[in-house]
């Protein structure tokens, strides 16, 4: 009985966060269905989505805390650096979020007001940066808790040098993504929009790290984790594609302005793929706990 209680305690934050992500994903799915049925985007969708993103960040925080609670010791030196970077970024994000919520006046309110309307470039960069400050560290902590390659069965199936190289550098890739993506996006929002040209440093390394996590899941024949990490990769690749034309990117938008029907649908599909994949990775982690793997 005590062992079961320990397992429940260790996995409870993952279940709470995962349930929250599922609920928010369902709301996004309903919005997409209604938008497709009506053929038009509701005028207040940006404001309503901003509120949903706040709750999504809270759900991500629960998953991150659950993943941190489950980390096994000792971690390799590379993973310790990645986890330290993730914790630092996540801590700053939580402090900033609390400060912004608790203070109704002062420099934080003035700074937020200076970002402009909800669909301005700066406000959009701020939302994306705030989400990255929770999502990327959460992915780092989830990946750090998975079995390392030297404990995986059937490791002799490794046939791709690229795959092996990705797995070898996975902790460093995650550390770079966690350290740079959110900070660059927020700097672009508050300092200068052109800083977004540096954002691919964090975005590309995070995608590569998630691909490495998917490879490790494939090596250990964990279909749920593999499929979930692949969904995360698919969602992030869509985000990379959108980054080509968003925020005044190098090419003009081929599907209209920010509030155009196809762009809204594509953004929501991007969110739903990421969210579904994250829930699957969290569910895989809880399953391993119940099976006594970790």
C-alpha positions, 0 to 999 in steps of 0.5 A: 500500500505504501509503495502504491502511495509513493507511485501516486504521489510521484505521478500526481503532478503529471496527471494533473498537468496532463489532464489540464493540457487535454482539457485545453486541447479539447477547447482548441479543437472545439474552436477549430471545429466551429471555425471550420463549420462557420467559415469565419474566425470569431473577432475575439479569438486572440484575447480568448486564446491568450487566456487559454495560453495562461492556463496551458502554462500552468498545466505545463508547470505541473508536468514540469514539476512532476518530471522534476520529482521523478528524476533519477540520480545520478544524472550524467554531467551533460544532463545535469547542465540541461536540467540546470538550464531548464530549472533556471528558465522555468524559475524565472518564468514563474517569478515573472508570471507571479509578479505580473499577476500580483502587481497591478501597477508599476513597471510591469504593467507599464511594460505590458501596456507598451506592447500594444494590441493583442495582435501586435507583433510585440504582444505575439512575441511576448506570448510565444516567449512566455510559452517557450519559457514553460514548454521547453524546460518541461520537455527537457525535464521529461526527456532527462527522466527517460532511460539512457541509451546504455540501459536500453535493450536492443541497442544493436539496432542502431544503424544510423550515424545521424541518429546516434549523433543526435542522441549523443548531443541531445542534452546539449541541444536541449540546454541550448534550446532552453537557454536561448529560445524564450529569452530571444523571443522576449528580447525581440518583444521588448527590445527590437523585433529583429532579434527574432532572426536569432530565434532559430538557434533555440528552435532548431536545437529544440526540434533536434533534441526532441527528435533524439528523444524520439529515437531513444524511445524507438530504441527501447520499443516504447511506442507511446513515447515514440509516437508522442515525441514525433507529435511534438516534433511535428508541432514544432516543425509547423512552428518553424514553418510559420516562423518563416513568414510571421513577425515580418519574416523573410518571406511574405505570408502566403495565407493572409494576415495574422487573423486570416482563417488559414493562419488561425487554423494552422496555429491551433493545429500547431498547438494541438499537436504539441499538446497531444504529444506532451500528454503522451510523453507524460503518460508514458512517464507515469506508465514506467513508474507503475511498471517499476522501470524508474 
